[in-house]
């Protein structure tokens, strides 16, 4: 057997393109600490993980119990209805009509107020005015051609900090947005 490798160098020499031999742990005289034996200690679960899992389990138990209660209530009501005897009410002569105790519901006002108001449905065309008090944060209104929320939707808008303010709602407007801390608007 020859004392030279394939490159023509001796066995103890490396070729021209070979990488130098690396000796881990013994460079510079530093010796690493010994590797611990056995399994690493388990990290305790964080309080957040425990809280989230507990909350999820509580939610699942709540949904299951509510569903079971509704299901049992429906079956129980059906069983009670089936077991009740079917008796026709006695025939009686109609008496005088009894007045209704139901309160009369007021129709929503169609004036200018805070919120998104649709022209023709929530607010009628016309000129509305109010006075913004000195301590108020401000009063904002906007006439809109649609409710997309884009800047191009705004036909006109205004912010007043104090004093009188007015808006003219036109029939061609699609909606009006008002943020005025409960100001009382009057139609002129």
Buried (B, 14 or more C-beta within 10 A) or exposed (E): EEEEEEEEEEEEEEEEEEEEEEEEEEEEEEEEEEEEEEEEEEEEEEEEEEEEEEEEEEEEEEEEEEEEEEEEEEEEEEEEEEEEEEEEEEEEEEEEEEEEEEEEEEEEEEBBBBEEBEBBEBBBBBEBBBBBEEEBEEBBBBBBEEEEEEEEBBBEEEEBEEEEBBBEBEEEBBBBBBBBEEBEBEBE
